[in-house]
Amino acid sequence: MSETFTAIVVDTVDGKPKAGFRQLTLDDLPDNDVLVEIAYSTLNYKDGLAVSGKGRIARRTPMVAGADLAGTVVSSRSPLWKPGDKVVLNGFGMSETEWGGYSRFQKVKAEWLMALPDAFTLEQAMVIGTAGYTAALCVDALEDWGVIKPGDGEVLVTGAAGGVGSVAVSLLAAKGYRVTASTGRPETHDYLASLGASAFVDRASLAEKGAPLQKERWSGAVDSVGSTTLATVLSQTVYGGAVAACGLAGGADLPATVLPHILRGVALLGVDSVFAPMAKRERAWRTLADHLDRAHLAALTTVEPMSKLPELADAIVAGQIRGRVVIDVSR
């Protein structure tokens, strides 16, 4: 197979990351065991930073961007996979230290791949992508901690109209939790209500620096914003509650005190999706298969060609994307 194909490659230009379209061949790809023909990737906040050049995501260059892929095995030197297998890959350093999914083909390590769950098509798997899979990891973490119970108390989701937030709202509502959505876009309220949100909080009220201990409200929370928002959410979490933190759209700092933790026993649960062990990954995908409403999945979805990624990257970094954007790498 000698034809060329298009990929989005990040290079370093004048000391800064710069992404652009490039023609590659199979010989250009890394020497990993499994060759996958990619059908779809997706657009995450991190992908937006990488493609827009507004964040230094690639730790080495040149780097094919894209933290997710779903496709079909073409060839494999590993007994784990055979040609024709439908597979999904989330994280494992793709777009950071390993070439990623914004390409028609990619060679990856066998142990990174997971079989496409029977419940989903390749397109649906990328509607979910790292964002949705991370949301499921967060819900699993809160339930494992034992702090939230269906119908008891409020569960807050910050950045609710984004990829992680939208799926978290849908999953929590389907499991019977009372979900409050935080967003700065009132025009998304109907959309979030359709996913199961029963109340709303203006994100600006959470982004204001306040007292380290505030009125208790949240039994648990899924936070993809970080910074002052996370500090405020911790200060408003009930005694013995927990917050699953998985993102930094608002910043990587945490201007907080230990008071919520040592006076109210509030837990801060860090959730990593990039190197999560396979057992956690498989459980998260089971959670998605069992509880993610397929009608909600369709409502979350926009499919766009890879040719539009530069403008889409700018939009997601600016907070202008609602739900999930699937990237068709063939266009």
C-alpha positions in Angstrom: 0.0 0.0 0.0 2.0 3.0 -1.3 -0.6 5.7 -1.7 -0.4 8.9 0.3 -3.0 10.0 2.8 -3.7 13.2 4.7 -2.9 13.8 8.3 -2.7 16.8 10.6 0.8 17.2 11.8 2.2 19.5 14.6 5.7 20.9 14.0 7.8 23.4 15.9 8.1 26.6 14.0 10.1 29.5 15.6 10.0 27.7 18.9 6.2 27.4 18.8 3.8 24.5 17.9 2.2 24.9 14.5 -0.3 22.4 13.0 -0.9 21.8 9.3 -2.1 19.3 6.8 0.6 16.9 5.4 0.7 14.0 3.0 2.1 10.8 4.6 2.7 7.2 3.5 2.6 4.0 5.6 6.4 4.1 5.7 6.2 7.4 7.6 4.2 5.8 10.4 5.8 4.6 13.7 7.1 1.0 13.8 4.3 -0.4 16.0 2.6 -3.8 15.8 -0.9 -2.9 14.5 -1.9 -1.0 11.4 -5.4 0.6 11.8 -7.4 2.2 9.0 -9.1 5.0 10.9 -12.7 5.8 10.2 -13.3 8.5 12.8 -11.5 10.6 15.4 -13.0 13.2 17.6 -12.5 16.7 18.9 -11.5 17.2 22.5 -10.4 20.4 24.3 -6.8 19.1 24.3 -7.1 18.5 20.5 -8.2 22.1 20.1 -5.2 23.3 22.0 -2.9 21.2 19.9 -4.3 22.1 16.5 -4.8 25.8 17.2 -1.3 26.1 18.6 -2.7 27.7 21.8 -1.3 25.0 24.0 1.9 22.9 23.8 0.4 19.5 23.7 3.0 17.7 21.6 6.0 16.8 23.6 8.0 16.1 20.5 7.6 17.0 16.9 6.6 16.2 14.2 3.5 14.8 15.9 0.2 13.6 14.3 -2.5 15.2 16.4 -5.7 13.5 17.7 -6.2 11.8 21.0 -8.7 9.3 19.8 -9.4 6.9 17.0 -11.9 4.3 15.9 -11.3 2.0 12.9 -10.5 -1.4 11.5 -7.3 -3.5 11.8 -5.5 -3.8 8.5 -2.6 -5.9 9.7 -1.1 -7.0 13.0 2.1 -8.6 14.2 0.4 -9.2 17.5 -1.8 -12.3 18.3 -4.2 -9.9 20.1 -5.6 -8.5 16.9 -6.4 -9.7 13.4 -7.3 -8.0 10.2 -11.0 -6.9 10.2 -11.2 -6.3 14.0 -13.1 -3.1 14.9 -11.1 -1.2 17.5 -11.1 1.9 19.7 -8.1 3.8 21.1 -8.3 6.6 23.7 -5.3 8.3 25.1 -2.1 6.4 25.8 -0.2 9.5 24.9 -1.6 10.0 21.4 -0.9 13.5 20.2 1.5 14.1 23.1 4.2 11.4 22.8 2.7 9.1 20.3 1.3 9.8 16.8 -2.5 10.2 17.0 -5.8 9.8 15.2 -6.0 12.7 12.8 -4.8 10.5 9.9 -6.3 7.9 7.6 -4.0 5.3 8.9 -2.0 4.8 12.1 0.3 2.1 13.6 -0.2 1.6 17.3 0.8 -0.7 20.0 -1.4 -3.8 20.5 -1.9 -3.3 24.2 -3.4 0.2 23.7 -6.4 -1.0 21.7 -9.8 -2.1 22.9 -12.3 -4.0 20.9 -15.2 -1.8 19.8 -18.1 -2.5 22.2 -21.0 -4.3 20.6 -23.3 -1.5 21.8 -21.7 1.1 19.6 -20.8 1.8 15.9 -17.4 3.3 15.1 -19.0 6.7 14.7 -20.8 6.4 18.1 -17.6 5.4 19.8 -16.0 8.7 18.6 -19.1 10.6 19.7 -18.1 9.3 23.1 -14.4 9.6 22.6 -12.0 10.6 25.4 -14.5 13.2 26.7 -17.3 10.7 27.1 -15.1 7.9 28.4 -13.6 10.4 30.9 -17.2 11.3 32.0 -17.9 7.7 32.7 -14.6 7.3 34.6 -15.8 10.3 36.8 -19.2 8.8 37.4 -17.6 5.4 38.3 -15.2 7.2 40.7 -18.0 9.1 42.5 -20.0 5.9 42.9 -17.0 3.9 44.1 -16.4 6.6 46.7 -19.9 6.0 47.9 -20.9 9.6 48.3 -23.8 9.9 45.8 -27.1 8.0 45.8 -29.9 8.2 43.2 -32.5 10.8 44.2 -30.5 11.9 47.2 -28.9 15.4 47.0 -27.6 17.3 44.0 -24.8 16.3 41.7 -23.1 19.2 40.0 -21.5 19.1 36.5 -19.3 22.0 35.5 -18.6 22.8 31.9 -21.9 21.0 31.3 -22.4 21.9 27.7 -19.0 20.6 26.7 -18.0 17.1 25.7 -17.3 15.7 29.2 -20.1 17.6 30.8 -22.8 16.6 28.3 -22.1 12.9 28.7 -21.8 13.2 32.5 -25.2 14.9 32.6 -26.7 12.2 30.5 -25.1 9.3 32.5 -26.0 10.7 35.9 -29.6 11.5 35.0 -30.0 8.0 33.5 -28.8 6.6 36.8 -31.4 8.5 38.7 -29.3 11.4 40.1 -30.6 15.0 40.4 -28.2 16.8 38.1 -27.4 20.6 38.3 -25.6 21.9 35.2 -23.1 24.8 35.3 -22.8 26.7 32.1 -22.2 30.2 30.9 -24.4 29.8 27.9 -28.1 30.2 28.7 -29.0 29.1 25.2 -27.8 25.6 26.1 -30.3 25.2 28.9 -32.9 23.4 26.7 -30.3 21.1 25.4 -29.0 20.3 28.8 -32.5 19.8 30.2 -33.1 17.3 27.3 -30.1 15.4 28.6 -31.5 15.3 32.1 -30.3 18.4 33.9 -33.0 19.6 36.4 -31.3 22.8 37.5 -28.7 25.3 36.3 -25.9 27.4 37.8 -24.2 30.3 36.0 -20.6 29.4 35.6 -19.6 33.0 36.5 -20.9 32.5 40.1 -18.5 29.5 40.5 -15.6 31.3 38.9 -15.6 34.1 41.5 -13.2 33.7 44.3 -15.1 33.2 47.6 -14.7 32.0 51.1 -12.9 28.6 51.6 -16.1 27.2 53.2 -19.4 28.1 51.7 -23.0 26.9 52.1 -23.1 23.1 51.6 -25.0 22.1 48.4 -23.3 19.4 46.3 -23.3 15.7 47.3 -20.8 15.2 44.5 -19.6 16.9 41.4 -17.9 16.2 38.0 -15.5 19.1 37.2 -13.7 19.6 33.9 -12.9 23.3 34.5 -10.4 23.4 37.4 -8.9 26.6 38.9 -11.2 28.9 40.9 -14.3 27.0 39.7 -13.0 23.8 41.3 -12.0 25.6 44.5 -15.6 27.0 44.7 -17.2 23.6 44.1 -15.0 22.1 46.8 -16.1 24.8 49.2 -19.8 24.1 48.5 -19.6 20.3 48.7 -21.5 18.7 51.6 -19.8 17.0 54.5 -18.3 13.7 53.3 -19.0 14.5 49.6 -16.5 14.2 46.7 -15.6 16.0 43.5 -14.2 14.1 40.5 -11.8 16.4 38.7 -10.7 15.6 35.2 -10.0 18.9 33.3 -8.5 22.4 33.3 -10.4 24.4 30.8 -10.4 27.3 33.3 -6.7 26.8 34.4 -4.3 24.4 36.0 -4.1 26.2 39.3 -6.1 25.4 42.4 -6.5 28.6 44.6 -8.1 26.7 47.5 -7.4 25.8 51.1 -7.4 22.5 53.0 -10.5 23.5 55.0 -13.1 21.6 52.9 -11.0 18.5 53.3 -10.1 18.6 56.9 -13.3 20.2 58.3 -15.9 18.5 56.1 -14.1 15.4 54.9 -14.6 16.4 51.2 -12.6 14.3 48.8 -10.9 15.5 45.6 -10.8 12.5 43.2 -8.3 12.9 40.4 -9.5 11.2 37.2 -7.0 10.4 34.5 -8.1 9.0 31.2 -4.8 8.9 29.3 -3.1 6.1 31.1 -6.1 4.5 33.0 -5.6 0.7 33.2 -7.6 -1.4 30.8 -9.9 -2.7 33.6 -11.1 0.8 34.4 -11.4 1.6 30.7 -13.6 -1.5 30.0 -15.7 -0.7 33.0 -16.2 2.9 31.9 -17.3 1.7 28.4 -19.7 -0.8 30.1 -21.2 2.2 32.0 -21.6 4.0 28.8 -23.2 1.0 27.0 -25.6 0.4 29.9 -26.6 4.0 30.7 -25.9 6.4 27.9 -29.2 7.1 26.1 -28.9 6.5 22.4 -31.2 9.4 21.7 -29.0 11.7 23.8 -26.0 10.3 21.9 -27.6 11.5 18.6 -28.4 14.9 20.1 -24.8 15.3 21.2 -23.4 14.6 17.8 -22.0 16.7 15.0 -19.9 15.0 12.3 -17.4 17.3 10.5 -14.6 16.6 7.9 -11.0 16.7 9.0 -10.6 19.6 6.6 -12.5 21.8 9.0 -10.3 21.0 12.1 -8.4 24.3 12.2 -11.6 26.4 12.6 -13.1 23.8 14.9 -10.0 23.8 17.1 -10.3 27.6 17.6 -14.0 27.2 18.4 -13.6 24.5 21.1 -10.8 26.5 22.8 -13.1 29.6 22.8 -15.9 27.5 24.5 -18.1 27.7 21.4 -18.7 24.0 20.8 -21.8 22.2 22.2 -21.7 18.5 22.7 -19.4 16.3 20.7 -17.8 16.7 17.3 -16.8 13.6 15.4 -14.1 14.0 12.9 -14.4 12.1 9.6 -10.7 11.6 8.7 -11.6 10.6 5.1 -12.8 14.1 4.2 
